[in-house]
Amino acid sequence: MIFRTRFAPSPSGPLHLGHAYSALLAHDLAVAENGQFLLRIEDIDRARSRSSWEDQIYRDLRWIGLKWPEPVMRQSERLDVYTTALDGLWARGLLYPCTCNRKDIASAASAPQEGRPLHGPDGIIYPGTCREKFRPSAADEPRPKDIPLRLNMAAACRVLSGSDDPCAQIGSFLETSAGPNGETGSIAFTMKELTNTIGDVVLSRRDMGTSYHLSVVLDDAAQQITHVVRGQDLFEATRIHVVLQRLLGLPTPTYRHHRLIRDEAGKRLAKRDDARALSKYRAEGATAEDIRALVGL
């Protein structure tokens, strides 16, 4: 199999130095292994995505010396793939509808009997309010299209392990760099860890028809990505992705979670940090070599 990496930005703002670092790492890794570097546009958030930002992504990446095969995969053109996967999970009784908004979740998670709200990769861990209302027989009914759907993590764990043992290992992934706490090697996790520290994540949002977690694993499989290069801020989310890969019968790539590029105060860069936008550096006369030096490559 060809050694293959990817860079998958969202066209919702300008690329900054942190994006450049991630894209360059993925590109250089593929080149070093005589492999292939792919670009993917993650534009499922139609409310925030703009064609002008997508055009600028291409300009910025070409400016720092990156090349990729055409045509570029765009998530907005793959909604039927996500729909098929959701239908399959729904038919297996692994999804349930959720009517809670953020305020509802925060209130339920902060109830006296719950203690202090716990946070996971998607924010406050869902307290299971709508899960308790879900009737397993509803899986025989058509999947609702106009309401968010959550993955019943406990049910998914039982399917994958064939057990109710909270200590049962559900999956693992190979980390070749270092996670937030210096993790390397084979990272394994159990049912208890998934249910207690991640919970029932949303797999279909009302305004998208899918979610980042679902689309990213389907897209990586479709593009035959062998090595995923991304920031340490997504390290915990990788467990969600491995669960989905196993449920959907997809391969699990090797992962490399790199350090984050931060500002002088130690804060992670975001798209609102226009002062560090690649287009600004280009307009000021910087070169691709300057960008590599700024991010420590």
ROLOLUM-833221 format. One record per atom (N, C-alpha, C): x, y, z. Coordinates in steps of 0.2 Angstrom, whole numbers, padded with zeros to 4 digits, always signed. Example, Ala and Ser with C-alpha at 12.3 -4.5 7.8 and 13.67 -1.06 7.14 Angstrom:
+0066-0028+0039;+0062-0022+0039;+0066-0016+0039;+0064-0011+0035;+0068-0005+0036;+0064+0000+0039;
//
This chain:
+0004-0006+0000;+0000+0000+0000;+0004+0006+0000;+0002+0011-0004;+0006+0017-0004;+0006+0021+0003;+0011+0024+0005;+0012+0028+0011;+0008+0034+0009;+0003+0036+0013;-0001+0042+0011;-0003+0046+0017;-0002+0053+0016;-0004+0057+0021;-0009+0062+0018;-0012+0066+0023;-0017+0071+0020;-0017+0078+0024;-0019+0083+0022;-0020+0089+0025;-0028+0091+0024;-0032+0092+0029;-0039+0093+0028;-0042+0099+0031;-0040+0105+0028;-0043+0111+0032;-0050+0113+0030;-0053+0117+0034;-0060+0119+0033;-0060+0126+0030;-0063+0128+0025;-0063+0134+0022;-0068+0139+0025;-0066+0140+0032;-0070+0145+0036;-0066+0151+0038;-0060+0152+0036;-0056+0157+0038;-0049+0156+0035;-0044+0161+0036;-0038+0160+0033;-0033+0155+0037;-0029+0152+0033;-0024+0147+0036;-0019+0152+0040;-0016+0149+0045;-0011+0152+0049;-0005+0148+0050;+0000+0150+0054;+0006+0146+0055;+0005+0139+0057;+0000+0138+0062;-0002+0131+0064;-0004+0127+0058;-0008+0129+0054;-0010+0125+0048;-0004+0124+0044;+0001+0129+0043;+0006+0128+0039;+0011+0122+0042;+0012+0122+0048;+0016+0117+0051;+0013+0110+0050;+0007+0109+0051;+0003+0103+0050;+0004+0101+0043;+0002+0105+0038;+0003+0103+0031;+0010+0101+0029;+0015+0105+0031;+0022+0104+0030;+0024+0097+0033;+0022+0096+0039;+0024+0090+0042;+0021+0084+0038;+0015+0084+0036;+0012+0079+0032;+0015+0078+0026;+0016+0084+0022;+0019+0083+0016;+0026+0081+0016;+0030+0083+0021;+0037+0081+0021;+0038+0073+0023;+0033+0071+0027;+0033+0064+0029;+0032+0060+0023;+0027+0062+0019;+0025+0058+0013;+0031+0058+0008;+0034+0064+0007;+0040+0064+0003;+0046+0060+0005;+0047+0060+0011;+0052+0056+0014;+0051+0048+0013;+0045+0046+0013;+0043+0039+0012;+0042+0037+0005;+0043+0042+0000;+0041+0041-0007;+0034+0039-0008;+0030+0043-0004;+0023+0042-0004;+0019+0047-0007;+0013+0049-0005;+0009+0053-0008;+0005+0058-0003;+0005+0064-0004;+0002+0069+0000;-0005+0072-0003;-0010+0071+0001;-0017+0073-0002;-0020+0079+0001;-0024+0083-0002;-0027+0088+0001;-0035+0087+0001;-0038+0088+0006;-0045+0087+0007;-0049+0094+0010;-0054+0096+0007;-0058+0102+0010;-0064+0099+0014;-0063+0101+0020;-0069+0099+0025;-0074+0105+0025;-0078+0104+0021;-0083+0110+0020;-0090+0108+0022;-0091+0103+0027;-0098+0101+0029;-0102+0107+0032;-0098+0111+0036;-0101+0117+0039;-0103+0122+0034;-0109+0121+0030;-0110+0126+0025;-0112+0133+0027;-0113+0134+0033;-0115+0140+0036;-0109+0145+0036;-0103+0141+0038;-0097+0145+0038;-0092+0145+0033;-0093+0140+0028;-0088+0138+0023;-0089+0144+0017;-0084+0146+0014;-0084+0151+0009;-0079+0149+0003;-0082+0150-0003;-0077+0148-0009;-0071+0152-0009;-0072+0158-0006;-0066+0163-0006;-0061+0160-0002;-0063+0157+0004;-0058+0155+0009;-0055+0148+0006;-0059+0144+0002;-0056+0138-0001;-0051+0140-0006;-0052+0145-0010;-0047+0148-0015;-0041+0150-0012;-0041+0153-0006;-0035+0156-0003;-0031+0150+0000;-0035+0145+0002;-0031+0139+0005;-0027+0136-0001;-0029+0136-0007;-0025+0133-0012;-0019+0138-0014;-0020+0144-0014;-0015+0149-0015;-0010+0149-0009;-0012+0148-0003;-0007+0148+0003;-0003+0142+0003;-0006+0136+0001;-0002+0130+0001;+0003+0130-0004;+0001+0132-0010;+0005+0132-0016;+0011+0137-0015;+0010+0142-0011;+0015+0147-0010;+0020+0144-0005;+0018+0140+0000;+0023+0137+0004;+0026+0131+0001;+0025+0129-0005;+0028+0124-0009;+0025+0117-0009;+0019+0117-0008;+0015+0110-0007;+0012+0109-0014;+0012+0102-0016;+0008+0100-0022;+0004+0094-0020;-0001+0093-0023;-0006+0087-0022;-0009+0085-0028;-0012+0079-0029;-0016+0077-0034;-0022+0080-0035;-0025+0081-0041;-0031+0084-0042;-0036+0078-0045;-0042+0078-0044;-0046+0083-0041;-0046+0083-0033;-0047+0088-0029;-0047+0088-0022;-0054+0085-0020;-0053+0081-0015;-0060+0079-0012;-0063+0084-0007;-0069+0085-0008;-0073+0090-0005;-0079+0086-0001;-0079+0088+0005;-0084+0084+0009;-0092+0086+0007;-0093+0092+0005;-0099+0093+0003;-0102+0089-0003;-0097+0086-0007;-0099+0081-0012;-0100+0074-0010;-0099+0073-0004;-0099+0066-0001;-0105+0065+0004;-0110+0069+0004;-0115+0068+0009;-0119+0061+0008;-0119+0058+0002;-0123+0052+0001;-0119+0046+0005;-0112+0047+0005;-0108+0042+0009;-0109+0042+0016;-0110+0049+0019;-0111+0049+0026;-0118+0047+0028;-0123+0048+0023;-0130+0046+0024;-0130+0038+0025;-0127+0035+0020;-0127+0028+0020;-0124+0025+0027;-0119+0028+0029;-0116+0026+0036;-0120+0027+0041;-0124+0033+0042;-0128+0034+0047;-0134+0029+0047;-0137+0028+0041;-0142+0023+0040;-0140+0016+0043;-0134+0014+0042;-0132+0008+0044;-0131+0007+0052;-0129+0013+0055;-0128+0013+0062;-0135+0013+0065;-0139+0017+0062;-0146+0018+0065;-0150+0011+0065;-0149+0007+0059;-0152+0001+0059;-0150-0004+0064;-0143-0003+0066;-0140-0008+0071;-0142-0005+0078;-0146+0000+0079;-0148+0002+0085;-0143+0006+0089;-0138+0009+0086;-0132+0012+0089;-0133+0019+0089;-0138+0022+0086;-0139+0029+0087;-0146+0031+0090;-0146+0037+0093;-0153+0039+0095;-0153+0047+0094;-0160+0049+0093;-0161+0056+0092;-0160+0060+0099;-0157+0066+0098;-0156+0071+0104;-0159+0078+0103;-0163+0080+0107;-0166+0086+0107;-0163+0092+0111;-0158+0090+0115;-0155+0094+0120;-0151+0100+0116;-0151+0106+0119;-0147+0111+0116;-0141+0112+0121;-0136+0116+0120;-0130+0117+0124;-0132+0119+0131;-0137+0123+0132;-0140+0125+0139;-0142+0119+0143;-0146+0115+0139;-0149+0109+0142;-0144+0104+0145;-0139+0103+0141;-0133+0099+0142;-0129+0101+0148;-0128+0108+0148;-0124+0111+0154;-0128+0110+0160;-0134+0112+0160;-0139+0111+0166;-0139+0104+0169;-0140+0099+0164;-0141+0092+0166;-0134+0090+0169;-0129+0092+0166;-0122+0089+0168;-0120+0093+0175;-0123+0098+0176;-0121+0102+0182;-0126+0101+0188;-0131+0096+0187;-0136+0095+0193;-0132+0092+0199;-0135+0094+0205;-0131+0092+0211;-0129+0084+0211;-0133+0080+0209;-0131+0073+0209;-0126+0071+0204;-0125+0075+0199;-0120+0074+0194;-0113+0077+0196;-0113+0081+0201;-0106+0084+0202;-0104+0089+0197;-0098+0091+0197;-0095+0095+0192;-0095+0092+0185;-0097+0096+0180;-0097+0093+0173;-0090+0091+0171;-0090+0085+0168;-0084+0083+0165;-0084+0085+0158;-0078+0086+0155;-0077+0088+0148;-0073+0083+0145;-0075+0082+0138;-0071+0077+0134;-0069+0080+0128;-0068+0077+0122;-0066+0080+0116;-0071+0084+0113;-0077+0083+0114;-0082+0087+0112;-0085+0092+0117;-0082+0094+0122;-0084+0098+0127;-0087+0094+0133;-0093+0097+0136;-0096+0094+0141;-0098+0087+0139;-0096+0082+0143;-0099+0075+0142;-0106+0074+0142;-0109+0072+0137;-0117+0072+0137;-0119+0067+0143;-0124+0070+0147;-0127+0066+0153;-0132+0061+0151;-0133+0060+0145;-0138+0054+0143;-0145+0056+0143;-0147+0062+0144;-0154+0064+0144;-0159+0060+0139;-0157+0061+0133;-0161+0058+0128;-0160+0051+0127;-0154+0048+0129;-0153+0041+0128;-0158+0037+0132;-0160+0040+0138;-0165+0036+0142;-0172+0036+0139;-0173+0041+0135;-0180+0041+0131;-0180+0037+0125;-0174+0035+0123;-0174+0031+0116;-0176+0024+0117;-0181+0022+0113;-0183+0015+0113;-0179+0011+0107;-0176+0006+0109;-0172+0002+0105;-0177+0000+0098;-0183-0001+0099;-0187-0003+0094;-0188+0003+0088;-0186+0009+0090;-0186+0014+0086;-0181+0013+0080;-0176+0009+0081;-0171+0007+0076;-0175+0004+0070;-0181+0001+0071;-0184-0001+0065;-0188+0004+0061;-0188+0010+0064;-0192+0015+0060;-0187+0019+0056;-0189+0023+0051;-0184+0027+0047;-0180+0032+0051;-0174+0032+0049;-0169+0037+0053;-0172+0044+0052;-0173+0048+0058;-0175+0055+0057;-0169+0059+0054;-0171+0063+0050;-0166+0067+0046;-0166+0075+0048;-0170+0077+0053;-0170+0084+0055;-0169+0085+0062;-0165+0080+0065;-0163+0081+0072;-0156+0078+0073;-0152+0080+0078;-0146+0078+0079;-0146+0070+0081;-0141+0066+0080;-0141+0059+0082;-0134+0058+0085;-0135+0055+0091;-0129+0053+0095;-0128+0046+0095;-0121+0044+0095;-0119+0037+0096;-0120+0035+0103;-0123+0029+0104;-0124+0026+0111;-0117+0023+0112;-0113+0026+0115;-0106+0023+0116;-0106+0017+0120;-0110+0016+0125;-0110+0010+0129;-0112+0004+0124;-0117+0005+0120;-0120+0000+0116;-0115-0002+0110;-0111+0004+0108;-0106+0002+0103;-0100-0002+0106;-0098+0000+0112;-0093-0004+0116;-0095-0011+0116;-0101-0013+0118;-0104-0019+0119;-0103-0023+0112;-0105-0020+0107;-0105-0023+0100;-0097-0025+0099;-0093-0020+0100;-0086-0021+0098;-0082-0026+0103;-0084-0027+0109;-0081-0031+0114;-0084-0038+0115;-0091-0038+0113;-0095-0043+0115;-0096-0045+0122;-0095-0039+0126;-0095-0040+0133;-0098-0034+0137;-0100-0035+0143;-0102-0029+0147;-0096-0027+0152;-0091-0030+0151;-0085-0029+0156;-0082-0022+0155;-0083-0017+0160;-0080-0010+0158;-0073-0010+0157;-0069-0015+0159;-0062-0015+0158;-0060-0018+0151;-0065-0020+0147;-0064-0024+0141;-0060-0019+0136;-0055-0021+0133;-0052-0016+0128;-0056-0016+0122;-0057-0010+0120;-0062-0008+0114;-0058-0007+0108;-0052-0004+0108;-0048-0003+0102;-0041+0000+0104;-0037+0001+0099;-0030+0004+0100;-0028+0008+0094;-0023+0012+0094;-0020+0015+0088;-0013+0016+0089;-0009+0016+0084;-0002+0017+0085;+0000+0025+0084;+0003+0027+0089;+0005+0034+0090;+0012+0035+0089;+0015+0038+0083;+0022+0038+0081;+0026+0044+0084;+0022+0049+0086;+0025+0055+0088;+0025+0055+0096;+0021+0060+0099;+0019+0060+0106;+0013+0064+0107;+0009+0061+0111;+0002+0064+0113;+0004+0070+0118;-0002+0073+0120;-0001+0078+0125;+0003+0077+0131;+0003+0070+0133;+0007+0068+0139;+0013+0064+0137;+0015+0065+0131;+0021+0061+0129;+0020+0054+0127;+0013+0052+0126;+0012+0045+0124;+0014+0043+0117;+0017+0037+0116;+0019+0035+0110;+0018+0027+0110;+0018+0024+0104;+0017+0017+0104;+0010+0015+0103;+0008+0009+0105;+0001+0007+0104;-0003+0010+0110;-0008+0014+0109;-0012+0017+0114;-0019+0013+0114;-0020+0010+0119;-0026+0006+0120;-0031+0009+0125;-0038+0008+0124;-0043+0011+0128;-0048+0006+0129;-0052+0007+0135;-0057+0002+0137;-0064+0005+0137;-0069+0001+0138;-0076+0003+0138;-0077+0009+0143;-0074+0008+0149;-0075+0013+0154;-0072+0019+0153;-0066+0019+0149;-0063+0026+0147;-0068+0029+0142;-0070+0025+0137;-0074+0029+0132;-0081+0031+0135;-0084+0028+0139;-0091+0030+0142;-0090+0036+0147;-0084+0035+0151;-0083+0040+0156;-0080+0047+0154;-0076+0046+0149;-0072+0052+0147;-0074+0055+0140;-0078+0051+0136;-0080+0054+0130;-0088+0054+0129;-0091+0049+0131;-0098+0048+0131;-0101+0048+0124;-0108+0050+0123;-0112+0049+0117;-0111+0055+0113;-0106+0054+0108;-0104+0060+0104;-0110+0061+0098;-0110+0067+0096;-0115+0068+0090;-0112+0066+0083;-0116+0062+0080;-0113+0059+0073;-0117+0063+0067;-0123+0066+0069;-0126+0069+0064;-0129+0076+0066;-0127+0081+0064;-0130+0088+0066;-0135+0090+0062;-0140+0094+0065;-0146+0096+0061;-0144+0100+0054;-0139+0104+0055;-0138+0108+0049;-0132+0106+0044;-0130+0100+0046;-0124+0097+0042;-0126+0090+0039;-0130+0086+0042;-0132+0079+0040;-0126+0074+0042;-0121+0077+0045;-0116+0072+0047;-0112+0076+0053;-0106+0074+0054;-0102+0077+0059;-0095+0076+0057;-0090+0080+0060;-0083+0080+0059;-0081+0072+0060;-0083+0069+0066;-0080+0063+0068;-0082+0058+0063;-0088+0058+0060;-0091+0053+0056;-0087+0054+0049;-0087+0060+0047;-0085+0061+0040;-0077+0060+0039;-0073+0062+0045;-0066+0061+0044;-0064+0054+0043;-0067+0049+0047;-0065+0042+0046;-0067+0039+0040;-0073+0041+0037;-0075+0039+0030;-0071+0042+0025;-0069+0048+0026;-0065+0051+0021;-0058+0048+0021;-0055+0047+0027;-0048+0044+0027;-0048+0038+0024;-0053+0034+0025;-0054+0027+0022;-0054+0027+0014;-0058+0032+0012;-0059+0033+0005;-0053+0035+0001;-0049+0039+0005;-0043+0041+0002;-0037+0037+0003;-0038+0031+0007;-0033+0026+0008;-0027+0030+0012;-0029+0034+0017;-0024+0037+0021;-0021+0032+0026;-0014+0031+0025;-0011+0027+0030;-0008+0030+0036;-0006+0037+0036;-0004+0040+0041;-0007+0047+0042;-0010+0048+0048;-0014+0054+0049;-0009+0059+0053;-0008+0065+0051;-0004+0069+0054;-0008+0075+0056;-0009+0076+0063;-0013+0082+0065;-0011+0084+0072;-0014+0089+0075;-0012+0092+0081;-0013+0088+0087;-0010+0089+0093;-0011+0086+0099;-0018+0087+0102;-0021+0093+0100;-0028+0094+0102;-0033+0089+0100;-0031+0085+0095;-0036+0080+0093;-0034+0073+0095;-0029+0073+0100;-0027+0066+0102;-0033+0062+0105;-0037+0065+0110;-0042+0062+0113;-0048+0060+0108;-0049+0064+0103;-0054+0062+0098;-0052+0056+0094;-0046+0054+0094;-0044+0048+0090;-0047+0042+0092;-0048+0042+0099;-0052+0036+0101;-0059+0035+0098;-0062+0041+0098;-0069+0041+0094;-0068+0038+0087;-0063+0040+0084;-0062+0038+0077;-0060+0031+0076;-0057+0028+0081;-0055+0021+0081;-0062+0017+0082;-0066+0019+0086;-0072+0016+0088;-0076+0016+0081;-0077+0022+0078;-0081+0022+0072;-0078+0018+0066;-0071+0018+0066;-0068+0013+0061;-0069+0006+0062;-0069+0004+0068;-0071-0003+0070;-0078-0005+0068;-0083+0000+0070;-0090-0001+0069;-0092-0002+0062;-0088+0002+0058;-0089+0003+0050;-0085-0002+0046;-0081-0005+0049;-0076-0010+0046;-0071-0007+0042;-0068-0001+0044;-0063+0003+0041;-0057+0002+0044;-0051+0003+0040;-0044+0002+0043;-0043+0008+0047;-0038+0007+0052;-0036+0012+0057;-0029+0014+0054;-0028+0020+0052;-0021+0023+0050;-0017+0023+0056;-0010+0024+0055;-0006+0026+0060;-0006+0034+0061;-0006+0036+0068;-0007+0043+0069;+0000+0046+0072;+0000+0052+0070;+0005+0057+0073;+0002+0063+0075;+0002+0064+0082;-0001+0070+0084;+0005+0075+0086;+0006+0080+0082;+0011+0085+0083;+0010+0090+0088;+0015+0094+0090;+0014+0099+0095;+0010+0105+0091;+0008+0109+0095;+0004+0115+0093;+0008+0121+0092;+0007+0125+0087;+0010+0132+0087;+0006+0137+0091;+0009+0140+0095;+0006+0145+0100;+0009+0152+0100;+0005+0157+0102;+0007+0163+0102;+0012+0165+0108;+0013+0171+0109;+0018+0173+0114;+0015+0171+0121;+0009+0171+0122;+0006+0170+0129;+0005+0162+0130;+0007+0158+0125;+0006+0151+0125;-0001+0149+0123;-0005+0153+0120;-0012+0151+0117;-0011+0148+0110;-0015+0143+0109;-0015+0140+0103;-0018+0144+0098;-0015+0145+0092;-0017+0149+0086;-0024+0147+0084;-0028+0152+0082;-0035+0150+0079;-0035+0154+0073;-0041+0153+0069;-0042+0156+0063;-0043+0164+0064;-0045+0166+0069;-0046+0173+0071;-0040+0177+0072;-0034+0173+0072;-0027+0176+0073;-0025+0178+0066;-0028+0184+0064;-0026+0186+0057;-0019+0188+0057;-0016+0190+0062;-0009+0193+0062;-0004+0188+0060;-0006+0181+0061;-0002+0176+0059;-0004+0172+0053;-0009+0175+0049;-0012+0172+0043;-0006+0172+0038;-0006+0166+0034;-0001+0165+0029;-0001+0170+0024;-0007+0173+0022;-0008+0178+0017;-0005+0184+0019;-0005+0186+0025;-0002+0192+0028;+0006+0191+0027;+0009+0186+0029;+0016+0185+0028;+0018+0185+0021;+0014+0182+0017;+0015+0183+0009;+0015+0190+0007;+0010+0194+0009;+0009+0201+0007;+0015+0205+0010;+0018+0203+0015;+0024+0207+0018;+0031+0205+0015;+0030+0200+0010;+0037+0198+0007;+0040+0192+0010;+0037+0189+0014;+0040+0183+0017;+0041+0177+0012;+0045+0172+0013;+0046+0167+0008;+0044+0160+0011;+0043+0155+0007;+0041+0148+0010;+0047+0146+0015;+0053+0148+0014;+0058+0146+0019;+0057+0150+0025;+0055+0156+0025;+0054+0160+0031;+0048+0156+0035;+0043+0154+0032;+0037+0151+0035;+0040+0144+0039;+0044+0140+0035;+0047+0134+0038;+0051+0136+0045;+0055+0142+0044;+0059+0144+0050;+0054+0146+0056;+0049+0149+0054;+0045+0152+0059;+0041+0146+0063;+0040+0141+0060;+0037+0135+0064;+0042+0130+0066;+0048+0131+0065;+0053+0127+0068;+0055+0121+0064;+0054+0121+0057;+0056+0116+0052;+0062+0118+0049;
//
